Amino acid sequence: MYEKILVALDGSPLSEGVLPYARFMAAKLKGAVELLHVVDIETPRTPSAEQQIRHENLIAAEQRKSLEYLKQVAASFVDAAATNCAVEIGKPAEVIVDRAATDHRMLIAMTTHGRSGIQRWLLGSVADKVLHAAANPLLLIRGADESKKLAAPPVQRIMVALDGSPLAEMVLPYVSELAAKIGLGIMLTRVFGVPTPTFAEEYGPYVEELWTQVETESQQYLDEIAKRLRGQGLTDITTKSVAGFASEQLIELASASGETLVAMCTHGRSGVNRWVLGSVTDRVVRHLGGPVLIVRAPSASATP
């Protein structure tokens, strides 16, 4: 499913936090890599001839500088010759989304933070816009400092966030492919909701029985998914069913497990045994220190 990785960079050390993961996945998946830098320079509304020339010279200088930067980054990939470098002019989020849209098998990889300025774009807001607009799968990692960006990515397993809905399960084919090609274990996770005081009062003495039933059904659901994946030849699969608030539990589980890539769909369903996976995705991306693989459900709306 991933034949190409589009790595969005703004030239800052923070944006380069995605590079260890991009190198790792490119080497394992044997896919092509495209490094993209978007030059975002405001055009004067009514420029004079002199201002127009200065503006064009500034853009040309930024393009040359950006291309040299990308070539240096490309040299750090195993197959540097197959790593393409592209410099575009425009609004970063729009350019990233449009460029990725030309190939549905392209994975967008970027950090959630960078720096603003004439040579930088605010990658936090850009990542947020891309998350909300891109139809392509998206790998997000919070910006790392200088000491971490060159380290090998400590990914040993994929933690799959499920809510019991078919929409959430649309992430599974992507997870299966990654696990098979890269050799990662899979941890299927489902967070089921805690009973509210109103819920407990309404059902009285039956609340404990109902709670046990929800917990049992949650685990049975994960066991069924695990059985399905084992039927595809995947063997390193574990399950984890926990009670609580989805985003908090997912972040806690991923942080405690370590060496974990969280994989989730941008939409699920709400209800007693469901959580709204779109809002959960947003919270996990914002607060988890590790990488998150996000897949948009085909039937999802434009906003997660």
MARKOL-830498 format. One record per residue (C-alpha): residue number from 1; residue in one letter; x negated, y, z. Coordinates in nm, 2 decimals. Layout:
<pts>
+-------+--------+--------+--------+--------+
! marnu ! drenba !   east !  north !     up !
+-------+--------+--------+--------+--------+
!   NUM !      A !      X !      Y !      Z !
...
+-------+--------+--------+--------+--------+
</pts>
This chain:
<pts>
+-------+--------+--------+--------+--------+
! marnu ! drenba !   east !  north !     up !
+-------+--------+--------+--------+--------+
!     1 !      M !   0.00 !   0.00 !   0.00 !
!     2 !      Y !  -0.30 !   0.23 !   0.05 !
!     3 !      E !  -0.50 !   0.27 !  -0.27 !
!     4 !      K !  -0.63 !   0.62 !  -0.19 !
!     5 !      I !  -0.70 !   0.83 !   0.11 !
!     6 !      L !  -0.65 !   1.20 !   0.10 !
!     7 !      V !  -0.87 !   1.36 !   0.37 !
!     8 !      A !  -0.77 !   1.72 !   0.44 !
!     9 !      L !  -1.05 !   1.93 !   0.58 !
!    10 !      D !  -1.08 !   2.30 !   0.66 !
!    11 !      G !  -1.46 !   2.31 !   0.72 !
!    12 !      S !  -1.44 !   2.32 !   1.10 !
!    13 !      P !  -1.59 !   2.06 !   1.34 !
!    14 !      L !  -1.24 !   2.00 !   1.48 !
!    15 !      S !  -1.10 !   1.91 !   1.14 !
!    16 !      E !  -1.38 !   1.66 !   1.09 !
!    17 !      G !  -1.25 !   1.45 !   1.38 !
!    18 !      V !  -1.06 !   1.25 !   1.13 !
!    19 !      L !  -1.37 !   1.15 !   0.93 !
!    20 !      P !  -1.47 !   0.84 !   1.14 !
!    21 !      Y !  -1.13 !   0.70 !   1.08 !
!    22 !      A !  -1.12 !   0.79 !   0.71 !
!    23 !      R !  -1.47 !   0.63 !   0.66 !
!    24 !      F !  -1.36 !   0.32 !   0.86 !
!    25 !      M !  -1.04 !   0.27 !   0.66 !
!    26 !      A !  -1.20 !   0.35 !   0.32 !
!    27 !      A !  -1.47 !   0.09 !   0.38 !
!    28 !      K !  -1.22 !  -0.18 !   0.50 !
!    29 !      L !  -0.95 !  -0.11 !   0.24 !
!    30 !      K !  -1.19 !  -0.06 !  -0.05 !
!    31 !      G !  -0.98 !   0.24 !  -0.15 !
!    32 !      A !  -1.07 !   0.56 !  -0.33 !
!    33 !      V !  -1.12 !   0.88 !  -0.11 !
!    34 !      E !  -1.04 !   1.23 !  -0.20 !
!    35 !      L !  -1.17 !   1.51 !   0.02 !
!    36 !      L !  -0.95 !   1.82 !   0.00 !
!    37 !      H !  -1.02 !   2.18 !   0.11 !
!    38 !      V !  -0.76 !   2.45 !   0.05 !
!    39 !      V !  -0.88 !   2.81 !   0.02 !
!    40 !      D !  -0.60 !   3.03 !   0.16 !
!    41 !      I !  -0.68 !   3.39 !   0.08 !
!    42 !      E !  -0.40 !   3.65 !   0.07 !
!    43 !      T !  -0.37 !   3.82 !  -0.26 !
!    44 !      P !  -0.32 !   4.20 !  -0.25 !
!    45 !      R !   0.03 !   4.30 !  -0.34 !
!    46 !      T !  -0.05 !   4.58 !  -0.58 !
!    47 !      P !  -0.43 !   4.55 !  -0.63 !
!    48 !      S !  -0.63 !   4.80 !  -0.83 !
!    49 !      A !  -0.86 !   4.68 !  -1.10 !
!    50 !      E !  -1.15 !   4.70 !  -0.86 !
!    51 !      Q !  -0.96 !   4.52 !  -0.58 !
!    52 !      Q !  -0.86 !   4.25 !  -0.82 !
!    53 !      I !  -1.22 !   4.19 !  -0.93 !
!    54 !      R !  -1.33 !   4.17 !  -0.56 !
!    55 !      H !  -1.05 !   3.93 !  -0.48 !
!    56 !      E !  -1.15 !   3.70 !  -0.77 !
!    57 !      N !  -1.51 !   3.71 !  -0.67 !
!    58 !      L !  -1.42 !   3.63 !  -0.32 !
!    59 !      I !  -1.21 !   3.33 !  -0.43 !
!    60 !      A !  -1.49 !   3.21 !  -0.66 !
!    61 !      A !  -1.75 !   3.23 !  -0.38 !
!    62 !      E !  -1.52 !   3.04 !  -0.14 !
!    63 !      Q !  -1.46 !   2.77 !  -0.40 !
!    64 !      R !  -1.83 !   2.72 !  -0.45 !
!    65 !      K !  -1.90 !   2.72 !  -0.07 !
!    66 !      S !  -1.61 !   2.48 !  -0.01 !
!    67 !      L !  -1.72 !   2.24 !  -0.28 !
!    68 !      E !  -2.08 !   2.22 !  -0.15 !
!    69 !      Y !  -1.94 !   2.15 !   0.20 !
!    70 !      L !  -1.72 !   1.87 !   0.07 !
!    71 !      K !  -2.01 !   1.72 !  -0.12 !
!    72 !      Q !  -2.21 !   1.70 !   0.20 !
!    73 !      V !  -1.92 !   1.53 !   0.37 !
!    74 !      A !  -1.88 !   1.29 !   0.08 !
!    75 !      A !  -2.24 !   1.17 !   0.12 !
!    76 !      S !  -2.14 !   1.03 !   0.46 !
!    77 !      F !  -1.90 !   0.78 !   0.31 !
!    78 !      V !  -2.02 !   0.43 !   0.22 !
!    79 !      D !  -1.93 !   0.47 !  -0.15 !
!    80 !      A !  -2.02 !   0.84 !  -0.19 !
!    81 !      A !  -2.00 !   0.81 !  -0.57 !
!    82 !      A !  -1.63 !   0.71 !  -0.55 !
!    83 !      T !  -1.55 !   0.99 !  -0.31 !
!    84 !      N !  -1.39 !   1.28 !  -0.50 !
!    85 !      C !  -1.41 !   1.64 !  -0.38 !
!    86 !      A !  -1.13 !   1.89 !  -0.46 !
!    87 !      V !  -1.10 !   2.26 !  -0.38 !
!    88 !      E !  -0.75 !   2.42 !  -0.43 !
!    89 !      I !  -0.62 !   2.77 !  -0.39 !
!    90 !      G !  -0.29 !   2.82 !  -0.21 !
!    91 !      K !  -0.10 !   2.74 !   0.11 !
!    92 !      P !  -0.27 !   2.44 !   0.28 !
!    93 !      A !   0.04 !   2.25 !   0.38 !
!    94 !      E !   0.21 !   2.29 !   0.04 !
!    95 !      V !  -0.11 !   2.19 !  -0.15 !
!    96 !      I !  -0.16 !   1.88 !   0.07 !
!    97 !      V !   0.20 !   1.76 !   0.04 !
!    98 !      D !   0.22 !   1.83 !  -0.34 !
!    99 !      R !  -0.12 !   1.66 !  -0.41 !
!   100 !      A !  -0.02 !   1.35 !  -0.21 !
!   101 !      A !   0.32 !   1.33 !  -0.37 !
!   102 !      T !   0.16 !   1.24 !  -0.70 !
!   103 !      D !   0.08 !   0.90 !  -0.57 !
!   104 !      H !   0.31 !   0.72 !  -0.31 !
!   105 !      R !   0.02 !   0.48 !  -0.23 !
!   106 !      M !  -0.19 !   0.77 !  -0.10 !
!   107 !      L !  -0.25 !   0.80 !   0.27 !
!   108 !      I !  -0.29 !   1.15 !   0.41 !
!   109 !      A !  -0.55 !   1.18 !   0.69 !
!   110 !      M !  -0.61 !   1.49 !   0.89 !
!   111 !      T !  -0.65 !   1.63 !   1.24 !
!   112 !      T !  -0.39 !   1.82 !   1.43 !
!   113 !      H !  -0.61 !   2.12 !   1.50 !
!   114 !      G !  -0.86 !   2.34 !   1.32 !
!   115 !      R !  -0.95 !   2.70 !   1.32 !
!   116 !      S !  -0.80 !   3.01 !   1.15 !
!   117 !      G !  -0.97 !   3.27 !   0.94 !
!   118 !      I !  -1.07 !   3.34 !   0.59 !
!   119 !      Q !  -1.27 !   3.02 !   0.57 !
!   120 !      R !  -1.04 !   2.81 !   0.79 !
!   121 !      W !  -0.67 !   2.74 !   0.82 !
!   122 !      L !  -0.49 !   2.68 !   1.14 !
!   123 !      L !  -0.48 !   2.30 !   1.10 !
!   124 !      G !  -0.24 !   2.26 !   1.40 !
!   125 !      S !   0.04 !   2.44 !   1.22 !
!   126 !      V !  -0.06 !   2.29 !   0.88 !
!   127 !      A !  -0.05 !   1.93 !   1.03 !
!   128 !      D !   0.29 !   2.00 !   1.17 !
!   129 !      K !   0.42 !   2.12 !   0.84 !
!   130 !      V !   0.28 !   1.82 !   0.66 !
!   131 !      L !   0.43 !   1.59 !   0.92 !
!   132 !      H !   0.77 !   1.74 !   0.85 !
!   133 !      A !   0.75 !   1.76 !   0.47 !
!   134 !      A !   0.53 !   1.48 !   0.34 !
!   135 !      A !   0.68 !   1.16 !   0.21 !
!   136 !      N !   0.35 !   0.98 !   0.21 !
!   137 !      P !   0.22 !   0.79 !   0.51 !
!   138 !      L !   0.02 !   1.01 !   0.74 !
!   139 !      L !  -0.28 !   0.94 !   0.97 !
!   140 !      L !  -0.31 !   1.21 !   1.24 !
!   141 !      I !  -0.58 !   1.24 !   1.50 !
!   142 !      R !  -0.63 !   1.52 !   1.75 !
!   143 !      G !  -0.94 !   1.73 !   1.67 !
!   144 !      A !  -1.25 !   1.59 !   1.83 !
!   145 !      D !  -1.55 !   1.79 !   1.96 !
!   146 !      E !  -1.89 !   1.77 !   1.80 !
!   147 !      S !  -2.00 !   1.49 !   2.03 !
!   148 !      K !  -1.72 !   1.26 !   1.92 !
!   149 !      K !  -1.67 !   1.33 !   1.55 !
!   150 !      L !  -1.97 !   1.11 !   1.44 !
!   151 !      A !  -1.88 !   0.82 !   1.66 !
!   152 !      A !  -1.74 !   0.50 !   1.51 !
!   153 !      P !  -1.36 !   0.48 !   1.55 !
!   154 !      P !  -1.28 !   0.24 !   1.83 !
!   155 !      V !  -0.98 !   0.08 !   1.68 !
!   156 !      Q !  -0.91 !  -0.28 !   1.76 !
!   157 !      R !  -0.54 !  -0.30 !   1.75 !
!   158 !      I !  -0.22 !  -0.14 !   1.62 !
!   159 !      M !   0.05 !  -0.06 !   1.87 !
!   160 !      V !   0.38 !  -0.06 !   1.68 !
!   161 !      A !   0.66 !   0.16 !   1.82 !
!   162 !      L !   1.00 !   0.00 !   1.76 !
!   163 !      D !   1.34 !   0.11 !   1.88 !
!   164 !      G !   1.55 !  -0.19 !   1.75 !
!   165 !      S !   1.67 !  -0.01 !   1.44 !
!   166 !      P !   1.60 !  -0.11 !   1.08 !
!   167 !      L !   1.46 !   0.24 !   1.01 !
!   168 !      A !   1.19 !   0.20 !   1.28 !
!   169 !      E !   1.10 !  -0.14 !   1.13 !
!   170 !      M !   1.01 !   0.02 !   0.80 !
!   171 !      V !   0.66 !   0.08 !   0.94 !
!   172 !      L !   0.60 !  -0.30 !   0.96 !
!   173 !      P !   0.49 !  -0.36 !   0.60 !
!   174 !      Y !   0.22 !  -0.09 !   0.64 !
!   175 !      V !   0.11 !  -0.24 !   0.97 !
!   176 !      S !   0.10 !  -0.59 !   0.83 !
!   177 !      E !  -0.13 !  -0.48 !   0.55 !
!   178 !      L !  -0.36 !  -0.29 !   0.77 !
!   179 !      A !  -0.38 !  -0.57 !   1.02 !
!   180 !      A !  -0.46 !  -0.83 !   0.75 !
!   181 !      K !  -0.71 !  -0.62 !   0.56 !
!   182 !      I !  -0.89 !  -0.47 !   0.86 !
!   183 !      G !  -0.86 !  -0.75 !   1.10 !
!   184 !      L !  -0.67 !  -0.57 !   1.38 !
!   185 !      G !  -0.44 !  -0.72 !   1.64 !
!   186 !      I !  -0.08 !  -0.60 !   1.66 !
!   187 !      M !   0.11 !  -0.51 !   1.98 !
!   188 !      L !   0.48 !  -0.47 !   1.92 !
!   189 !      T !   0.63 !  -0.23 !   2.17 !
!   190 !      R !   0.98 !  -0.13 !   2.26 !
!   191 !      V !   1.09 !   0.12 !   2.52 !
!   192 !      F !   1.44 !   0.08 !   2.65 !
!   193 !      G !   1.63 !   0.36 !   2.83 !
!   194 !      V !   1.66 !   0.40 !   3.20 !
!   195 !      P !   2.01 !   0.41 !   3.34 !
!   196 !      T !   2.13 !   0.75 !   3.44 !
!   197 !      P !   2.31 !   0.81 !   3.78 !
!   198 !      T !   2.64 !   0.86 !   3.58 !
!   199 !      F !   2.58 !   0.53 !   3.40 !
!   200 !      A !   2.51 !   0.35 !   3.73 !
!   201 !      E !   2.82 !   0.50 !   3.90 !
!   202 !      E !   3.04 !   0.41 !   3.61 !
!   203 !      Y !   2.94 !   0.04 !   3.61 !
!   204 !      G !   2.90 !   0.00 !   3.98 !
!   205 !      P !   2.80 !  -0.35 !   4.09 !
!   206 !      Y !   2.75 !  -0.46 !   3.73 !
!   207 !      V !   2.47 !  -0.21 !   3.66 !
!   208 !      E !   2.19 !  -0.45 !   3.76 !
!   209 !      E !   2.34 !  -0.72 !   3.55 !
!   210 !      L !   2.37 !  -0.49 !   3.25 !
!   211 !      W !   2.01 !  -0.36 !   3.31 !
!   212 !      T !   1.88 !  -0.72 !   3.30 !
!   213 !      Q !   2.07 !  -0.79 !   2.98 !
!   214 !      V !   1.92 !  -0.48 !   2.81 !
!   215 !      E !   1.57 !  -0.58 !   2.92 !
!   216 !      T !   1.62 !  -0.94 !   2.80 !
!   217 !      E !   1.76 !  -0.83 !   2.46 !
!   218 !      S !   1.47 !  -0.59 !   2.42 !
!   219 !      Q !   1.22 !  -0.87 !   2.47 !
!   220 !      Q !   1.41 !  -1.11 !   2.25 !
!   221 !      Y !   1.41 !  -0.85 !   1.97 !
!   222 !      L !   1.03 !  -0.82 !   1.99 !
!   223 !      D !   0.98 !  -1.19 !   2.00 !
!   224 !      E !   1.19 !  -1.22 !   1.68 !
!   225 !      I !   0.97 !  -0.95 !   1.51 !
!   226 !      A !   0.66 !  -1.13 !   1.62 !
!   227 !      K !   0.79 !  -1.46 !   1.48 !
!   228 !      R !   0.85 !  -1.29 !   1.15 !
!   229 !      L !   0.50 !  -1.15 !   1.13 !
!   230 !      R !   0.34 !  -1.48 !   1.23 !
!   231 !      G !   0.53 !  -1.63 !   0.93 !
!   232 !      Q !   0.33 !  -1.39 !   0.72 !
!   233 !      G !   0.00 !  -1.54 !   0.84 !
!   234 !      L !  -0.07 !  -1.28 !   1.12 !
!   235 !      T !  -0.17 !  -1.45 !   1.44 !
!   236 !      D !  -0.31 !  -1.18 !   1.69 !
!   237 !      I !   0.03 !  -1.05 !   1.80 !
!   238 !      T !   0.15 !  -0.95 !   2.15 !
!   239 !      T !   0.47 !  -0.79 !   2.27 !
!   240 !      K !   0.54 !  -0.53 !   2.53 !
!   241 !      S !   0.89 !  -0.42 !   2.64 !
!   242 !      V !   0.91 !  -0.15 !   2.90 !
!   243 !      A !   1.17 !   0.08 !   3.06 !
!   244 !      G !   1.14 !   0.45 !   3.06 !
!   245 !      F !   1.13 !   0.75 !   2.83 !
!   246 !      A !   0.99 !   0.66 !   2.49 !
!   247 !      S !   0.73 !   0.92 !   2.43 !
!   248 !      E !   0.59 !   0.91 !   2.78 !
!   249 !      Q !   0.57 !   0.53 !   2.78 !
!   250 !      L !   0.41 !   0.50 !   2.44 !
!   251 !      I !   0.14 !   0.76 !   2.52 !
!   252 !      E !   0.07 !   0.59 !   2.85 !
!   253 !      L !   0.05 !   0.24 !   2.69 !
!   254 !      A !  -0.17 !   0.35 !   2.41 !
!   255 !      S !  -0.40 !   0.54 !   2.64 !
!   256 !      A !  -0.43 !   0.25 !   2.88 !
!   257 !      S !  -0.49 !   0.00 !   2.61 !
!   258 !      G !  -0.77 !   0.20 !   2.45 !
!   259 !      E !  -0.90 !   0.13 !   2.10 !
!   260 !      T !  -0.54 !   0.16 !   1.97 !
!   261 !      L !  -0.38 !   0.30 !   1.66 !
!   262 !      V !  -0.02 !   0.39 !   1.72 !
!   263 !      A !   0.21 !   0.32 !   1.42 !
!   264 !      M !   0.56 !   0.45 !   1.40 !
!   265 !      C !   0.84 !   0.56 !   1.16 !
!   266 !      T !   0.97 !   0.92 !   1.18 !
!   267 !      H !   1.33 !   0.82 !   1.23 !
!   268 !      G !   1.52 !   0.57 !   1.44 !
!   269 !      R !   1.87 !   0.57 !   1.60 !
!   270 !      S !   1.99 !   0.71 !   1.93 !
!   271 !      G !   2.21 !   0.53 !   2.19 !
!   272 !      V !   2.18 !   0.32 !   2.49 !
!   273 !      N !   1.92 !   0.09 !   2.34 !
!   274 !      R !   1.77 !   0.33 !   2.09 !
!   275 !      W !   1.57 !   0.65 !   2.10 !
!   276 !      V !   1.55 !   0.93 !   1.84 !
!   277 !      L !   1.22 !   0.82 !   1.69 !
!   278 !      G !   1.18 !   1.15 !   1.50 !
!   279 !      S !   1.14 !   1.36 !   1.82 !
!   280 !      V !   0.94 !   1.08 !   1.98 !
!   281 !      T !   0.70 !   1.09 !   1.69 !
!   282 !      D !   0.65 !   1.46 !   1.73 !
!   283 !      R !   0.57 !   1.43 !   2.11 !
!   284 !      V !   0.33 !   1.14 !   2.06 !
!   285 !      V !   0.14 !   1.32 !   1.79 !
!   286 !      R !   0.11 !   1.63 !   2.00 !
!   287 !      H !   0.00 !   1.46 !   2.32 !
!   288 !      L !  -0.18 !   1.14 !   2.24 !
!   289 !      G !  -0.55 !   1.17 !   2.21 !
!   290 !      G !  -0.59 !   0.87 !   1.97 !
!   291 !      P !  -0.49 !   0.82 !   1.61 !
!   292 !      V !  -0.12 !   0.79 !   1.50 !
!   293 !      L !   0.00 !   0.64 !   1.17 !
!   294 !      I !   0.33 !   0.79 !   1.07 !
!   295 !      V !   0.55 !   0.64 !   0.80 !
!   296 !      R !   0.86 !   0.82 !   0.68 !
!   297 !      A !   1.17 !   0.61 !   0.62 !
!   298 !      P !   1.29 !   0.65 !   0.26 !
!   299 !      S !   1.64 !   0.75 !   0.37 !
!   300 !      A !   1.51 !   1.00 !   0.62 !
!   301 !      S !   1.59 !   1.37 !   0.59 !
!   302 !      A !   1.32 !   1.63 !   0.54 !
!   303 !      T !   1.28 !   1.70 !   0.91 !
!   304 !      P !   1.17 !   1.42 !   1.16 !
+-------+--------+--------+--------+--------+
</pts>
